[in-house]
Amino acid sequence: MASNRKGFTIIWRIENYNFFFERAGFGFASPLFVIDSVKHTSWKLRIISSSLHKKGHIVFIVDREVLSPVADLRLDFEISFFKEDNSPLFENSYVHTYSSYQENLICYIPHQSVYNRKGNKFIPPKTLIIHCTMFKSNGFFAEAGQCFARTRIRVERTAFIGLTQRFSSLIPGERRDMTIKSASDEDPDLNLNLSLGGDLCCKENVWVEIMPVEEDYIKFCKCKLFLLGSEGMKIECARSEILFSMKETKDWKFPLNFTKDYLMRKNNQFLPNDTLTLKCEFAFSTGIEYEGIEDSEFGNIEIFNKKLSRKFSSALEDMTCLYKEGILCDMKLRTETETFNVHKNILSARSSVFKSMFTTDMQEKTNECVIIEDLDSDTIRKMLLFLYSDSLEDLNWESAKNLYYAADKYNIVVLKHKCSSFLKKSLQPSHCCELLLMSDRHQDKDLKNAVQECIIYNRDDILHTDQWLNLEKSNPLLVIETLRDLFLGK
């Protein structure tokens, strides 16, 4: 793997990423950074939430800014995205040549790889952490380097009451300003008005229009509206979000869940004194609150990594110490040859399966011991080291397979992802039949696709082997599925 080469890594942490806004269609960029081994050049990372050219994709760009004429530069990249808890979202490798006519590396990353799906929408994480490591394709940097950058989007929150009097007299086409009542003595950042859309057959949808008081101040906004009725009644009646852009109208308009007809029929509940009352809750981004390079190191990256680890995850070192010294252990894991003393709280925090064992009336909780018959001691030792320290040691093909099985059994998502990545990168034609069967048993679609692609590209070396013939006999449906991809085109 490229990790033994001298490279440069930037770790970019974007806080409040779920309030991402575009800067005139260019997204926003990390602080500038330099690689000491590449003279007369500065760099920055740039991210665009949605591609105009490739629907459903993030655009990630590595920009080079040249201060004076330089030679062409061919680089290898390893790019990874993580959530705030360091669980992986996406990783891939790229090769790119920077020249006078081709400056930037542009990557398209599917929304589904980074965002959570909710209904028909993709929801971005609150914090996004990007690791970008750069290596020379030919040769080496003079020394290794690393830096840590942070960007924080400013998020403001406000809430107030909006009133529309004489609601029954509101007619289609009329726009009526809402009276705003707030406990704050500051002027509101938003104006609201009410209007009716549709006609009598549509029962006159009630629309709320929201406009920022200061143009270009609010970049992105989320809101919830609640209908307030008699006797303290509070019902959510709308929620929406908008990205304010120079190319779009500044107005923001969306319907309530209730029509005028419905509200009039329920006037005793929702229209006391013929007044519609809405509680409005807003959270909006107004720009970049902070950005900067917070740490950097050249040469001895091991020291930098220890500093960075202490800066963000020093608790891991303390937990590892508790495990290695056997302090305050309250549970045992027992294999055929060895017993491991562990902590229920830590295992529960890292594994939903262990959490269920230790918090319900299962045999393991009563006996304070988990009997493990299908995993060897070396695999359990590596699994526990990862649970306590997030580190993997001496990983090879066999240990990665065993750890993958353990991670799937105990639902340790990050460990399963790391083992899967190792298996994919180490995949050889001789491994394909075994790994295809394993990925199918564990219902790992991503790993299975990688193995099937390897089989397709190496079909002459694989389809005549004894392993493949045995697979045809033991699992014909899996073979048919793989051959279908081969002959119909994947």
C-alpha positions as CSV (number, residue, x, y, z in Angstrom):
1,M,0.0,0.0,0.0
2,A,1.0,3.6,-0.5
3,S,1.2,4.2,3.2
4,N,5.0,3.3,3.2
5,R,5.8,6.1,0.8
6,K,6.5,9.7,1.8
7,G,3.3,11.6,1.2
8,F,1.5,14.7,2.4
9,T,-1.9,14.4,4.2
10,I,-4.3,17.2,4.8
11,I,-7.2,16.5,7.3
12,W,-10.0,18.9,6.7
13,R,-12.7,19.1,9.4
14,I,-15.9,20.9,8.3
15,E,-18.3,21.6,11.2
16,N,-22.0,22.3,10.7
17,Y,-21.6,20.8,7.2
18,N,-25.4,20.1,7.3
19,F,-25.8,23.8,6.9
20,F,-23.6,23.8,3.7
21,F,-24.1,26.6,1.3
22,E,-22.6,27.3,-2.1
23,R,-20.5,30.3,-2.9
24,A,-21.7,31.4,-6.3
25,G,-21.8,27.8,-7.5
26,F,-18.2,27.0,-6.4
27,G,-19.0,25.5,-3.0
28,F,-16.4,26.5,-0.5
29,A,-12.7,25.7,0.0
30,S,-10.3,24.7,2.7
31,P,-7.6,27.2,3.9
32,L,-4.6,27.3,1.5
33,F,-1.7,24.9,2.4
34,V,1.7,24.3,1.0
35,I,3.8,21.1,0.5
36,D,7.4,22.0,1.3
37,S,8.7,19.5,-1.3
38,V,6.7,21.2,-4.1
39,K,8.1,24.7,-4.6
40,H,6.2,27.8,-5.8
41,T,2.9,26.1,-5.3
42,S,0.0,26.3,-2.9
43,W,-3.0,24.0,-2.6
44,K,-6.6,24.0,-1.4
45,L,-9.4,21.5,-1.2
46,R,-12.8,22.4,-2.5
47,I,-16.2,20.8,-2.1
48,I,-19.5,21.4,-4.0
49,S,-22.6,19.7,-2.5
50,S,-24.3,18.8,-5.8
51,S,-22.8,18.5,-9.2
52,L,-24.6,20.3,-12.1
53,H,-23.1,17.8,-14.6
54,K,-23.5,14.5,-12.7
55,K,-26.7,14.3,-10.8
56,G,-26.7,12.9,-7.3
57,H,-22.9,13.5,-6.7
58,I,-20.7,15.7,-4.6
59,V,-17.9,17.4,-6.4
60,F,-14.5,17.2,-4.6
61,I,-11.6,19.2,-6.1
62,V,-7.9,19.5,-5.3
63,D,-6.9,22.9,-6.5
64,R,-3.3,23.8,-7.3
65,E,-2.3,27.5,-7.4
66,V,1.1,28.1,-9.1
67,L,3.1,31.2,-8.1
68,S,5.6,30.8,-11.0
69,P,6.1,28.4,-13.9
70,V,6.6,24.8,-12.8
71,A,7.0,21.4,-14.4
72,D,4.2,19.0,-14.9
73,L,3.4,17.0,-11.7
74,R,1.9,13.6,-11.6
75,L,0.4,12.6,-8.2
76,D,-1.4,9.7,-6.6
77,F,-4.2,10.5,-4.2
78,E,-5.9,8.6,-1.4
79,I,-9.2,10.4,-0.5
80,S,-11.4,9.4,2.4
81,F,-14.5,10.9,4.0
82,F,-15.5,10.3,7.7
83,K,-18.3,11.2,10.1
84,E,-17.6,13.0,13.4
85,D,-17.1,9.7,15.2
86,N,-14.5,8.7,12.6
87,S,-16.7,6.0,11.1
88,P,-15.8,5.8,7.4
89,L,-18.2,7.0,4.7
90,F,-16.1,6.8,1.5
91,E,-12.6,6.1,0.2
92,N,-11.0,5.9,-3.2
93,S,-7.7,6.3,-5.0
94,Y,-7.0,8.6,-7.9
95,V,-4.1,9.5,-10.2
96,H,-3.8,13.0,-11.8
97,T,-1.3,15.0,-13.7
98,Y,-1.1,18.8,-13.0
99,S,0.0,20.7,-16.1
100,S,-0.4,24.0,-17.7
101,Y,-3.6,22.9,-19.4
102,Q,-5.0,20.5,-16.7
103,E,-4.8,22.1,-13.2
104,N,-7.3,20.5,-10.9
105,L,-8.2,17.0,-9.8
106,I,-12.0,16.7,-9.9
107,C,-13.7,13.7,-8.2
108,Y,-17.4,12.9,-8.3
109,I,-18.6,11.1,-5.1
110,P,-22.2,9.7,-4.9
111,H,-24.5,11.3,-2.4
112,Q,-25.4,7.8,-1.1
113,S,-21.8,7.2,-0.1
114,V,-21.6,10.2,2.2
115,Y,-25.1,11.2,3.1
116,N,-27.9,9.3,5.0
117,R,-31.0,8.6,3.0
118,K,-34.3,9.7,4.5
119,G,-37.2,9.0,2.2
120,N,-36.3,10.4,-1.2
121,K,-33.8,12.8,0.2
122,F,-30.1,12.6,1.3
123,I,-29.2,14.1,4.6
124,P,-25.6,15.3,5.1
125,P,-23.8,14.7,8.4
126,K,-23.4,17.5,10.9
127,T,-19.6,17.2,10.7
128,L,-17.6,16.0,7.7
129,I,-14.0,15.0,8.0
130,I,-11.9,14.7,4.8
131,H,-8.5,13.0,4.6
132,C,-6.6,13.7,1.4
133,T,-3.1,12.1,1.0
134,M,-0.9,13.0,-1.9
135,F,2.1,11.0,-3.2
136,K,4.4,11.5,-6.2
137,S,3.6,8.9,-8.8
138,N,7.2,8.8,-9.9
139,G,9.7,9.2,-7.0
140,F,9.1,10.6,-3.6
141,F,8.6,13.8,-1.7
142,A,11.8,15.0,0.0
143,E,10.0,14.5,3.3
144,A,6.6,13.4,4.6
145,G,4.1,16.0,5.9
146,Q,0.7,16.5,7.4
147,C,-1.6,19.3,8.4
148,F,-4.9,19.8,10.1
149,A,-7.4,22.4,8.8
150,R,-10.8,23.4,10.2
151,T,-13.7,25.2,8.7
152,R,-16.8,26.0,10.8
153,I,-20.0,27.3,9.3
154,R,-21.8,29.9,11.5
155,V,-25.3,28.7,12.5
156,E,-27.8,31.1,14.2
157,R,-31.1,30.1,15.7
158,T,-34.3,32.1,16.3
159,A,-37.9,31.6,17.1
160,F,-40.9,33.9,17.2
161,I,-44.7,34.0,16.9
162,G,-46.4,35.1,13.6
163,L,-49.9,36.4,13.7
164,T,-52.4,36.9,10.8
165,Q,-55.6,38.7,11.9
166,R,-58.9,38.7,10.0
167,F,-57.8,35.4,8.5
168,S,-61.3,34.5,7.2
169,S,-61.2,37.6,4.9
170,L,-58.0,36.5,3.2
171,I,-58.6,35.9,-0.6
172,P,-56.6,34.3,-3.4
173,G,-54.0,36.7,-4.8
174,E,-53.8,38.7,-1.6
175,R,-50.5,38.8,0.3
176,R,-50.7,39.8,3.9
177,D,-47.7,40.5,6.2
178,M,-47.6,38.6,9.4
179,T,-47.2,40.4,12.7
180,I,-44.1,39.1,14.5
181,K,-44.0,38.8,18.3
182,S,-40.7,37.9,19.9
183,A,-39.1,38.0,23.3
184,S,-35.9,39.4,21.8
185,D,-35.6,43.2,21.5
186,E,-33.6,42.8,18.2
187,D,-35.3,43.1,14.9
188,P,-36.0,39.8,13.2
189,D,-33.7,38.6,10.4
190,L,-36.7,37.4,8.4
191,N,-40.1,38.8,7.2
192,L,-43.1,36.6,6.7
193,N,-46.4,37.0,4.7
194,L,-49.4,34.8,4.1
195,S,-51.2,34.1,0.9
196,L,-53.7,31.7,-0.7
197,G,-53.1,29.6,-3.7
198,G,-55.3,27.4,-5.9
199,D,-59.1,27.9,-6.1
200,L,-62.2,26.7,-4.4
201,C,-61.9,23.2,-5.8
202,C,-58.4,23.1,-4.3
203,K,-59.8,24.3,-1.1
204,E,-57.3,27.2,-1.1
205,N,-53.9,26.1,0.1
206,V,-52.3,28.5,2.6
207,W,-48.8,29.6,1.6
208,V,-46.1,31.1,3.8
209,E,-43.5,33.3,2.1
210,I,-40.3,34.1,3.9
211,M,-37.7,36.7,2.9
212,P,-34.4,37.6,4.6
213,V,-34.3,41.2,5.8
214,E,-30.7,41.7,4.7
215,E,-29.9,40.5,1.2
216,D,-27.0,38.0,1.0
217,Y,-26.8,37.7,4.9
218,I,-28.6,34.4,5.2
219,K,-27.0,31.7,3.1
220,F,-29.0,28.6,4.0
221,C,-32.0,28.2,6.3
222,K,-34.1,25.4,7.8
223,C,-37.5,26.1,9.4
224,K,-40.3,24.5,11.2
225,L,-43.8,26.0,11.6
226,F,-46.3,25.0,14.3
227,L,-50.0,25.9,14.3
228,L,-51.0,27.2,17.7
229,G,-54.6,26.7,18.8
230,S,-56.8,27.0,21.8
231,E,-55.9,25.3,25.1
232,G,-52.2,25.2,24.3
233,M,-52.6,23.1,21.2
234,K,-49.4,22.9,19.0
235,I,-49.3,21.0,15.7
236,E,-46.4,21.0,13.3
237,C,-47.8,22.3,10.0
238,A,-44.8,22.8,7.7
239,R,-41.0,22.3,7.5
240,S,-38.7,23.3,4.7
241,E,-35.2,24.5,3.9
242,I,-33.7,26.7,1.2
243,L,-30.4,27.7,-0.3
244,F,-30.4,31.4,-1.1
245,S,-28.4,32.0,-4.2
246,M,-27.7,34.9,-6.6
247,K,-29.2,32.8,-9.4
248,E,-32.5,32.1,-7.6
249,T,-35.2,34.3,-6.2
250,K,-34.6,35.6,-2.7
251,D,-38.2,34.7,-1.8
252,W,-39.0,31.4,-0.1
253,K,-42.5,30.1,-0.4
254,F,-44.1,26.8,0.7
255,P,-47.6,25.5,1.8
256,L,-48.9,24.7,5.2
257,N,-50.3,21.2,5.7
258,F,-53.8,22.7,6.3
259,T,-56.1,24.4,3.8
260,K,-58.1,27.5,4.5
261,D,-61.3,25.4,4.3
262,Y,-60.0,23.0,7.0
263,L,-58.9,25.9,9.3
264,M,-62.3,27.6,8.9
265,R,-64.2,24.5,9.7
266,K,-62.0,24.1,12.9
267,N,-62.1,27.8,13.7
268,N,-62.9,27.3,17.3
269,Q,-59.6,25.3,17.7
270,F,-57.3,27.1,15.3
271,L,-58.7,30.6,14.7
272,P,-59.6,32.3,18.0
273,N,-60.7,35.8,17.3
274,D,-60.3,35.0,13.6
275,T,-56.5,35.1,14.1
276,L,-54.1,32.5,12.7
277,T,-51.1,32.0,15.0
278,L,-47.9,30.2,13.9
279,K,-44.8,29.5,16.0
280,C,-41.8,29.8,13.7
281,E,-38.5,28.1,14.5
282,F,-35.5,28.9,12.3
283,A,-31.9,27.8,12.1
284,F,-29.7,29.4,9.4
285,S,-26.1,29.8,8.3
286,T,-24.7,33.2,7.7
287,G,-21.2,32.4,6.4
288,I,-17.9,30.9,7.5
289,E,-17.4,31.5,11.2
290,Y,-13.8,30.2,11.3
291,E,-11.3,28.7,9.0
292,G,-7.6,28.0,9.5
293,I,-4.7,25.6,9.6
294,E,-4.4,24.5,13.2
295,D,-1.4,22.1,13.1
296,S,1.2,20.9,10.7
297,E,4.3,18.8,10.8
298,F,7.1,17.8,8.3
299,G,9.5,15.0,8.6
300,N,8.6,12.9,11.7
301,I,4.9,12.2,11.0
302,E,4.7,9.6,13.7
303,I,5.1,12.4,16.3
304,F,2.5,14.5,14.5
305,N,0.0,11.6,14.4
306,K,0.5,11.1,18.2
307,K,-0.2,14.9,18.7
308,L,-3.2,14.8,16.5
309,S,-4.5,11.7,18.2
310,R,-4.2,13.3,21.6
311,K,-5.9,16.4,20.3
312,F,-9.0,14.6,19.1
313,S,-9.2,11.2,20.7
314,S,-7.0,11.0,23.8
315,A,-9.7,8.9,25.5
316,L,-8.7,6.0,23.2
317,E,-5.3,5.9,24.8
318,D,-6.9,5.9,28.3
319,M,-9.3,3.1,27.3
320,T,-6.4,1.0,25.8
321,C,-4.5,1.4,29.0
322,L,-7.5,0.1,31.0
323,Y,-7.7,-2.9,28.8
324,K,-4.0,-3.8,28.7
325,E,-3.7,-3.3,32.5
326,G,-7.0,-5.1,33.3
327,I,-8.3,-2.3,35.5
328,L,-11.9,-2.4,36.7
329,C,-12.9,-5.2,34.2
330,D,-16.4,-6.5,34.7
331,M,-16.9,-9.1,32.0
332,K,-15.0,-12.0,30.4
333,L,-14.7,-13.2,26.8
334,R,-13.7,-16.9,26.7
335,T,-12.4,-18.7,23.7
336,E,-11.3,-22.4,23.6
337,T,-7.8,-21.4,24.6
338,E,-7.9,-18.1,26.4
339,T,-9.9,-15.7,28.6
340,F,-10.0,-11.9,28.1
341,N,-11.0,-9.5,30.8
342,V,-13.0,-6.6,29.3
343,H,-15.3,-3.7,30.2
344,K,-19.1,-3.9,29.4
345,N,-19.5,-0.2,28.9
346,I,-16.7,0.0,26.3
347,L,-17.8,-3.0,24.4
348,S,-21.5,-1.8,24.5
349,A,-20.5,1.6,23.1
350,R,-18.7,-0.1,20.2
351,S,-21.0,-3.0,19.4
352,S,-24.8,-3.1,19.4
353,V,-24.6,-6.9,19.8
354,F,-22.5,-6.7,23.0
355,K,-24.8,-3.9,24.2
356,S,-27.8,-6.2,23.8
357,M,-26.0,-9.0,25.6
358,F,-25.1,-6.8,28.6
359,T,-28.4,-4.8,29.0
360,T,-30.9,-7.6,28.6
361,D,-31.5,-10.7,30.7
362,M,-29.3,-12.9,28.5
363,Q,-27.1,-15.7,29.8
364,E,-24.0,-13.7,29.2
365,K,-25.1,-10.9,31.6
366,T,-26.0,-13.4,34.3
367,N,-22.8,-15.4,34.0
368,E,-20.6,-12.3,33.4
369,C,-18.9,-14.3,30.6
370,V,-19.3,-14.6,26.9
371,I,-18.4,-18.0,25.5
372,I,-17.0,-17.8,21.9
373,E,-16.7,-21.1,20.1
374,D,-16.4,-20.0,16.5
375,L,-13.4,-17.5,16.7
376,D,-9.8,-18.1,17.7
377,S,-8.0,-16.2,20.4
378,D,-5.8,-14.2,18.0
379,T,-8.9,-12.9,16.2
380,I,-10.5,-11.9,19.5
381,R,-7.3,-10.2,20.7
382,K,-7.2,-8.1,17.5
383,M,-10.9,-7.3,17.7
384,L,-10.6,-6.1,21.3
385,L,-7.5,-4.0,20.5
386,F,-9.5,-2.3,17.8
387,L,-12.5,-1.8,20.1
388,Y,-10.3,-0.1,22.6
389,S,-7.9,1.8,20.4
390,D,-9.2,2.0,16.8
391,S,-6.0,0.3,15.6
392,L,-5.3,-2.8,13.6
393,E,-2.0,-4.6,13.9
394,D,-0.3,-7.2,11.7
395,L,-3.3,-7.6,9.4
396,N,-2.9,-10.2,6.6
397,W,-5.4,-12.0,4.4
398,E,-6.3,-14.7,6.9
399,S,-6.6,-12.4,9.9
400,A,-8.6,-9.9,7.8
401,K,-11.1,-12.7,6.9
402,N,-11.5,-13.8,10.5
403,L,-11.8,-10.2,11.7
404,Y,-14.4,-9.5,9.0
405,Y,-16.5,-12.4,10.3
406,A,-16.1,-11.2,13.9
407,A,-17.1,-7.6,13.0
408,D,-20.2,-8.8,11.2
409,K,-21.1,-11.2,14.0
410,Y,-20.9,-8.4,16.6
411,N,-22.0,-5.5,14.3
412,I,-18.8,-3.5,14.6
413,V,-19.4,-1.4,11.5
414,V,-16.0,0.4,11.3
415,L,-14.0,-2.7,11.8
416,K,-16.0,-4.5,9.1
417,H,-15.5,-1.6,6.7
418,K,-11.7,-1.6,7.3
419,C,-11.4,-5.4,6.9
420,S,-13.5,-5.2,3.7
421,S,-11.3,-2.5,2.3
422,F,-8.2,-4.6,3.1
423,L,-9.6,-7.7,1.4
424,K,-10.6,-5.7,-1.7
425,K,-7.2,-4.1,-2.0
426,S,-5.4,-7.5,-1.4
427,L,-7.7,-9.4,-3.7
428,Q,-6.1,-12.0,-6.1
429,P,-7.8,-14.3,-8.6
430,S,-7.0,-17.3,-6.3
431,H,-9.0,-15.6,-3.5
432,C,-12.1,-14.9,-5.6
433,C,-14.2,-18.0,-5.1
434,E,-13.8,-18.0,-1.3
435,L,-14.4,-14.3,-0.9
436,L,-17.4,-14.4,-3.3
437,L,-19.1,-17.0,-1.1
438,M,-18.2,-15.1,2.1
439,S,-19.6,-11.8,0.8
440,D,-22.8,-13.5,-0.3
441,R,-23.3,-15.2,3.1
442,H,-22.8,-11.9,4.9
443,Q,-24.9,-10.0,2.4
444,D,-22.1,-7.5,1.7
445,K,-23.1,-6.0,-1.6
446,D,-20.1,-3.7,-2.0
447,L,-17.6,-6.5,-1.3
448,K,-19.5,-8.9,-3.5
449,N,-19.5,-6.4,-6.4
450,A,-15.7,-6.0,-6.1
451,V,-15.2,-9.8,-6.2
452,Q,-17.5,-10.2,-9.2
453,E,-15.6,-7.5,-11.0
454,C,-12.3,-9.3,-10.3
455,I,-13.8,-12.5,-11.6
456,I,-15.0,-10.8,-14.8
457,Y,-11.6,-9.3,-15.5
458,N,-9.8,-12.5,-14.7
459,R,-12.3,-15.0,-16.1
460,D,-9.8,-17.0,-18.1
461,D,-7.8,-17.7,-14.9
462,I,-10.8,-18.4,-12.6
463,L,-13.6,-20.2,-14.5
464,H,-11.5,-23.3,-15.1
465,T,-10.2,-23.8,-11.6
466,D,-11.3,-26.5,-9.2
467,Q,-12.5,-23.8,-6.8
468,W,-14.9,-22.5,-9.4
469,L,-16.2,-25.9,-10.3
470,N,-16.8,-26.7,-6.6
471,L,-18.7,-23.4,-6.3
472,E,-20.9,-24.3,-9.3
473,K,-21.9,-27.5,-7.4
474,S,-22.4,-25.9,-3.9
475,N,-23.9,-22.6,-4.9
476,P,-25.3,-22.6,-8.4
477,L,-27.5,-19.5,-8.0
478,L,-24.5,-17.4,-7.0
479,V,-22.6,-18.6,-10.0
480,I,-25.5,-17.8,-12.3
481,E,-25.7,-14.3,-10.9
482,T,-22.0,-13.7,-11.5
483,L,-22.1,-15.2,-15.0
484,R,-25.1,-13.0,-15.8
485,D,-23.0,-10.0,-15.0
486,L,-20.2,-11.3,-17.1
487,F,-22.2,-12.0,-20.3
488,L,-24.8,-9.2,-20.0
489,G,-22.2,-6.6,-19.0
490,K,-22.0,-5.1,-15.6
